[in-house]
Amino acid sequence: MIKSTLLRQVSRASTTAIRPPTLTAATRLPVRAFSNGFAMREKSRDDDDKDHHDEYSTSGKPGAFEHEGRFSRTDNTIRVEYPEEEHLPTSRPVQGRGSFHFKRTLSSFSLEDRVGVVTGGARGLGLVMSQALVVSGADVAIVDLNKEEGQRQAQQLMDNFRSENPGAEKVPKVTAHYADVSQPDSVNAALDEILQEHGKIDNLVTSAGFTENFDAISYPFDRMKKLFGVNVDGTYLFAIGVAKHLMERKSPGSIVFIGSMSGAIVNVPQPQAPYNAAKAAVRHLAASLAVEWAHAGIRVNCISPGYMLTALTKKILDDNPELANKWTSLIPQGKMGRPEDLMGAVTFLCSDASGYVTGADLRVDGGYTVT
């Protein structure tokens, strides 16, 4: 009896398991019809003449509209040659930025008891960054092709510090030194002179550099070699000289290269391919040396400024007034920077506040390179 009942249950279960499913009209799945791709393409071709939007794509005729590429191409009619030394405009230290204050900030930003070297420190961005180091407590050696201008600015920086910090127990020592940064012998002689004056070097800021605006085909080769010599060779020569000194002292240090946003983008409308390439080299040199010297506690970083309203930039804009509107229209903040906008950046990278920062490229460009 039990066996017969069990057999009937097994038979019923197996019959149920193999019963084919039944679909009603309400539950039947929709069937997707596949289109003929060739027919669609033929139809698209037939409609091309009717769709004016295609003129904005690669299927349109080049030059169909006057605005094509207008704001993203260089203009070969713009030409700016870097002035000779005697024609360079002078700069002034920033007023009112170094006074004694009681505002709280991290002590790790202090550069007291440090010695910093700033190449190209007698004018423009270099002068303001020299001042930033002085205000933060460092002794500074200004290196420049024009030693007389460097001496004048060194004295001015110390006088400013005294006037803005009456009663200060210690006034930073600022000296001036000649160097042609593109020549190894001149660089080594300047470093030897700085060590005799200051006894050591803790920080280096390589601000010596220049740009010229020529279309690449017309740019004289001897001027391109000079541009690379100052911007790239000068950066390299001073960096290895200071790094060697730090390694011999078995001391940590911080080196800051002054690059440019031009090392990451192509400026428009002014043509400047060699300068852009030189600053790209500076940026990657910083990253490469940061890895190579990390074992010795030497940090290497790069600051890449955007358009800065220096005395030289003002002179260029006087000769090419249309550039001001074109440049600022491409900057999200809508304004050019001022040299003092770099003071915080260089102090941060030279100080212990950036102790775990190396190989970085700090762009100070009002957002230009992120659009």
C-alpha positions as CSV (number, residue, x, y, z in Angstrom):
1,M,0.0,0.0,0.0
2,I,2.8,2.4,1.0
3,K,4.8,1.4,-2.1
4,S,1.8,2.0,-4.4
5,T,1.2,5.5,-3.0
6,L,4.9,6.5,-3.3
7,L,4.9,5.5,-6.9
8,R,1.9,7.6,-7.7
9,Q,3.5,10.7,-6.0
10,V,6.7,10.2,-8.0
11,S,4.8,9.9,-11.2
12,R,2.7,13.0,-10.5
13,A,5.9,15.1,-9.6
14,S,7.7,14.1,-12.8
15,T,4.7,14.9,-15.0
16,T,4.5,18.4,-13.4
17,A,8.2,19.0,-13.9
18,I,8.1,18.5,-17.6
19,R,4.8,20.2,-18.3
20,P,5.5,22.9,-21.0
21,P,4.7,26.4,-19.9
22,T,1.6,28.1,-21.3
23,L,1.6,31.8,-22.2
24,T,-1.5,33.8,-22.3
25,A,-1.9,36.9,-24.5
26,A,-1.5,39.1,-21.5
27,T,1.9,37.6,-20.5
28,R,3.5,37.1,-23.9
29,L,6.9,39.0,-24.1
30,P,7.3,41.6,-26.8
31,V,9.5,40.8,-29.8
32,R,12.1,43.5,-30.8
33,A,12.3,44.1,-34.5
34,F,15.9,44.6,-35.8
35,S,16.4,47.4,-38.2
36,N,18.4,47.4,-41.4
37,G,21.5,49.4,-40.5
38,F,22.4,49.9,-44.2
39,A,19.0,51.4,-44.9
40,M,19.4,53.8,-41.9
41,R,22.8,54.9,-43.1
42,E,21.4,55.6,-46.6
43,K,18.5,57.6,-45.1
44,S,21.0,59.6,-43.1
45,R,23.0,60.4,-46.2
46,D,19.9,61.5,-48.0
47,D,19.0,63.9,-45.1
48,D,22.5,65.5,-44.9
49,D,21.6,68.3,-47.2
50,K,18.6,69.2,-45.0
51,D,20.4,69.1,-41.6
52,H,22.4,72.3,-41.2
53,H,23.8,71.1,-37.8
54,D,26.1,68.9,-39.8
55,E,28.1,71.9,-40.9
56,Y,29.4,72.1,-37.3
57,S,30.7,68.6,-37.4
58,T,33.6,67.0,-39.3
59,S,31.2,66.2,-42.1
60,G,30.9,69.9,-42.8
61,K,33.1,72.0,-45.1
62,P,36.2,73.4,-43.3
63,G,35.8,77.2,-42.9
64,A,32.1,77.2,-43.3
65,F,31.8,79.7,-40.5
66,E,34.1,82.6,-39.6
67,H,34.2,81.8,-35.9
68,E,35.8,78.3,-36.4
69,G,38.7,78.0,-34.0
70,R,38.8,81.7,-33.5
71,F,39.5,81.5,-29.7
72,S,41.8,78.5,-29.8
73,R,44.4,79.3,-32.4
74,T,47.6,81.2,-32.4
75,D,48.0,84.5,-34.3
76,N,51.4,84.7,-36.1
77,T,51.1,88.5,-36.3
78,I,51.7,88.8,-32.6
79,R,55.5,89.1,-32.0
80,V,57.1,90.1,-28.7
81,E,60.9,90.0,-28.3
82,Y,62.3,90.0,-24.8
83,P,64.1,93.3,-24.1
84,E,67.8,93.6,-23.5
85,E,68.9,93.9,-19.9
86,E,69.2,97.7,-19.9
87,H,65.7,98.1,-21.2
88,L,64.0,95.9,-18.6
89,P,61.5,97.8,-16.4
90,T,62.4,97.9,-12.7
91,S,60.2,96.4,-10.0
92,R,59.4,97.4,-6.4
93,P,58.9,95.2,-3.4
94,V,55.3,94.8,-2.3
95,Q,54.3,97.3,0.4
96,G,52.4,96.4,3.5
97,R,52.8,92.6,3.2
98,G,55.5,92.0,5.8
99,S,54.4,93.8,8.9
100,F,54.4,92.3,12.4
101,H,51.1,90.7,13.2
102,F,49.3,88.6,15.8
103,K,47.1,86.6,13.6
104,R,47.4,82.9,14.4
105,T,49.0,80.6,11.8
106,L,51.0,77.4,11.8
107,S,54.5,77.7,13.0
108,S,55.6,75.3,10.3
109,F,55.2,78.1,7.7
110,S,58.1,79.9,9.3
111,L,61.5,80.1,7.5
112,E,63.5,81.5,10.3
113,D,67.1,80.3,10.5
114,R,66.9,79.3,6.8
115,V,68.9,80.6,3.8
116,G,67.1,80.8,0.5
117,V,68.5,81.4,-3.0
118,V,66.3,83.1,-5.6
119,T,67.5,83.2,-9.2
120,G,66.1,86.1,-11.2
121,G,65.4,87.7,-7.9
122,A,66.0,91.3,-8.8
123,R,62.7,91.9,-10.7
124,G,59.2,90.7,-11.3
125,L,58.0,87.4,-9.8
126,G,61.5,86.7,-8.4
127,L,61.7,89.9,-6.4
128,V,58.3,89.3,-4.8
129,M,59.2,85.7,-4.0
130,S,62.4,86.9,-2.5
131,Q,60.4,89.2,-0.3
132,A,58.1,86.3,0.7
133,L,61.1,84.4,2.1
134,V,62.4,87.5,3.9
135,V,59.0,88.2,5.5
136,S,58.8,84.6,6.6
137,G,62.2,85.0,8.4
138,A,64.7,83.6,5.9
139,D,68.0,85.1,4.9
140,V,68.0,85.5,1.1
141,A,70.6,85.5,-1.7
142,I,69.3,87.2,-4.8
143,V,70.9,86.0,-8.0
144,D,70.6,88.0,-11.1
145,L,72.3,88.9,-14.4
146,N,72.1,92.5,-13.2
147,K,74.0,92.5,-9.9
148,E,73.6,96.3,-9.4
149,E,69.8,96.0,-9.6
150,G,70.0,93.0,-7.2
151,Q,72.0,95.0,-4.7
152,R,69.5,97.9,-4.8
153,Q,66.6,95.5,-4.3
154,A,68.4,93.6,-1.5
155,Q,68.8,96.8,0.5
156,Q,65.2,97.8,-0.2
157,L,64.0,94.5,1.1
158,M,65.9,94.9,4.4
159,D,64.8,98.5,4.7
160,N,61.1,97.5,4.1
161,F,61.4,94.8,6.8
162,R,62.8,97.3,9.3
163,S,60.1,99.8,8.6
164,E,57.3,97.3,8.8
165,N,58.7,95.5,11.9
166,P,60.0,98.2,14.2
167,G,61.9,96.8,17.2
168,A,62.5,93.5,15.4
169,E,65.4,91.6,17.2
170,K,66.7,90.2,13.9
171,V,66.5,91.6,10.4
172,P,67.0,89.0,7.7
173,K,70.2,89.3,5.7
174,V,69.7,89.8,2.0
175,T,72.7,89.8,-0.5
176,A,73.0,90.1,-4.2
177,H,75.1,87.9,-6.5
178,Y,75.8,87.8,-10.3
179,A,75.3,84.8,-12.4
180,D,74.6,83.8,-16.0
181,V,72.4,80.9,-15.0
182,S,73.0,79.1,-18.4
183,Q,76.7,78.8,-17.7
184,P,78.0,76.1,-15.3
185,D,81.1,78.1,-14.3
186,S,79.1,81.2,-13.5
187,V,76.6,79.2,-11.5
188,N,79.3,77.4,-9.5
189,A,81.0,80.8,-8.7
190,A,77.7,82.3,-7.5
191,L,77.0,79.3,-5.2
192,D,80.5,79.5,-3.8
193,E,80.0,83.2,-3.1
194,I,76.7,82.6,-1.5
195,L,78.1,80.0,0.8
196,Q,80.9,82.3,1.9
197,E,78.3,85.0,2.7
198,H,75.7,82.8,4.4
199,G,77.4,79.6,5.3
200,K,74.7,77.3,4.0
201,I,71.7,77.0,1.7
202,D,68.4,75.5,2.7
203,N,66.0,76.6,-0.1
204,L,66.3,77.3,-3.8
205,V,63.7,79.1,-6.0
206,T,64.6,79.1,-9.7
207,S,62.7,82.2,-11.0
208,A,65.2,83.2,-13.8
209,G,63.5,82.8,-17.1
210,F,61.9,84.7,-20.0
211,T,59.5,84.2,-22.9
212,E,59.3,85.5,-26.4
213,N,56.4,85.4,-28.9
214,F,57.3,84.3,-32.4
215,D,55.8,81.8,-34.8
216,A,58.0,78.7,-34.7
217,I,59.1,78.9,-38.3
218,S,60.3,82.5,-37.9
219,Y,62.0,82.1,-34.5
220,P,65.8,82.6,-34.8
221,F,67.5,79.4,-33.6
222,D,70.1,81.3,-31.6
223,R,67.3,82.9,-29.6
224,M,65.7,79.6,-29.0
225,K,69.0,78.2,-27.6
226,K,69.2,81.2,-25.3
227,L,65.6,80.7,-24.1
228,F,66.3,77.0,-23.3
229,G,69.6,77.9,-21.7
230,V,68.0,80.3,-19.2
231,N,64.8,78.5,-18.6
232,V,65.9,74.9,-18.6
233,D,69.7,74.7,-18.2
234,G,69.7,77.4,-15.6
235,T,67.1,75.6,-13.5
236,Y,69.0,72.3,-13.8
237,L,72.4,73.8,-13.0
238,F,71.3,75.6,-9.9
239,A,69.2,72.6,-8.7
240,I,72.1,70.1,-8.9
241,G,74.5,72.6,-7.3
242,V,72.2,73.2,-4.3
243,A,71.3,69.5,-4.0
244,K,75.0,68.5,-3.9
245,H,75.5,71.0,-1.1
246,L,72.6,69.6,0.9
247,M,73.8,66.1,0.4
248,E,77.3,67.0,1.6
249,R,75.7,68.6,4.7
250,K,73.4,65.6,5.0
251,S,70.6,68.1,5.5
252,P,67.1,68.2,4.1
253,G,66.0,71.0,1.9
254,S,63.3,72.3,-0.4
255,I,63.7,73.3,-4.1
256,V,61.0,75.2,-5.9
257,F,61.1,75.5,-9.7
258,I,59.1,78.3,-11.3
259,G,57.4,76.8,-14.3
260,S,54.3,78.1,-16.1
261,M,50.9,77.0,-17.0
262,S,52.3,77.1,-20.5
263,G,54.1,73.9,-19.6
264,A,50.7,72.1,-19.5
265,I,48.6,74.0,-22.1
266,V,49.1,76.0,-25.3
267,N,48.6,79.7,-24.9
268,V,46.5,81.6,-27.4
269,P,46.6,83.9,-29.3
270,Q,50.3,84.6,-29.0
271,P,52.6,81.9,-30.5
272,Q,55.4,80.7,-28.2
273,A,56.1,77.0,-28.9
274,P,59.7,77.0,-27.6
275,Y,58.8,78.6,-24.3
276,N,55.9,76.2,-23.8
277,A,58.2,73.3,-24.4
278,A,60.9,74.7,-22.1
279,K,58.4,75.1,-19.2
280,A,57.1,71.6,-19.8
281,A,60.7,70.5,-19.4
282,V,61.0,72.4,-16.1
283,R,57.8,70.9,-14.8
284,H,58.8,67.3,-15.5
285,L,62.4,67.9,-14.3
286,A,60.9,68.8,-10.9
287,A,59.0,65.6,-10.8
288,S,62.0,63.5,-11.9
289,L,64.4,65.1,-9.4
290,A,61.8,64.8,-6.6
291,V,62.0,61.0,-7.1
292,E,65.8,60.9,-7.5
293,W,66.5,63.0,-4.4
294,A,63.7,61.9,-2.1
295,H,66.1,59.5,-0.3
296,A,68.2,62.5,0.8
297,G,65.3,64.4,2.2
298,I,65.3,67.0,-0.6
299,R,61.9,68.0,-1.9
300,V,61.5,69.4,-5.4
301,N,58.2,71.0,-6.5
302,C,57.1,73.3,-9.2
303,I,54.9,76.5,-9.2
304,S,53.2,77.1,-12.5
305,P,51.8,80.7,-12.6
306,G,49.2,81.9,-15.1
307,Y,49.1,85.4,-16.5
308,M,50.7,87.7,-13.9
309,L,50.6,91.5,-14.1
310,T,54.3,92.2,-13.7
311,A,56.0,95.4,-14.9
312,L,57.1,93.6,-18.0
313,T,53.6,92.3,-18.7
314,K,52.3,95.9,-18.4
315,K,54.8,96.9,-21.1
316,I,53.7,94.1,-23.4
317,L,50.0,95.0,-22.9
318,D,50.8,98.7,-23.7
319,D,52.2,97.5,-27.1
320,N,49.4,94.9,-27.6
321,P,46.3,96.2,-25.8
322,E,44.0,93.6,-27.4
323,L,45.7,90.8,-25.5
324,A,44.3,91.9,-22.1
325,N,40.7,91.1,-23.1
326,K,41.6,87.9,-24.9
327,W,43.6,86.6,-21.9
328,T,41.1,87.5,-19.2
329,S,38.2,86.1,-21.2
330,L,39.8,82.6,-20.9
331,I,40.4,82.8,-17.1
332,P,37.5,81.5,-15.0
333,Q,38.2,84.1,-12.3
334,G,38.2,86.7,-15.0
335,K,41.4,88.5,-13.9
336,M,45.1,88.2,-14.2
337,G,47.1,87.5,-11.1
338,R,49.5,89.9,-9.3
339,P,53.0,88.8,-8.3
340,E,52.1,88.9,-4.6
341,D,49.6,86.1,-5.3
342,L,52.6,83.8,-5.4
343,M,54.0,84.7,-2.0
344,G,51.9,82.2,-0.1
345,A,52.6,79.4,-2.6
346,V,56.4,79.8,-2.5
347,T,56.4,80.1,1.3
348,F,54.3,76.9,1.7
349,L,56.6,74.9,-0.6
350,C,59.8,76.1,1.0
351,S,58.6,75.5,4.6
352,D,58.0,72.5,6.7
353,A,54.2,73.0,6.2
354,S,54.7,71.1,2.9
355,G,56.9,68.4,4.4
356,Y,55.0,65.6,2.6
357,V,54.7,67.4,-0.7
358,T,57.2,66.6,-3.4
359,G,57.1,66.3,-7.2
360,A,53.9,68.5,-7.2
361,D,53.0,71.1,-9.8
362,L,51.1,73.9,-8.0
363,R,49.2,76.0,-10.6
364,V,48.4,79.5,-9.6
365,D,46.4,80.6,-12.7
366,G,42.9,81.6,-11.7
367,G,41.5,78.3,-13.0
368,Y,42.8,78.8,-16.6
369,T,44.1,75.2,-17.0
370,V,41.0,73.4,-15.7
371,T,38.7,74.7,-18.5
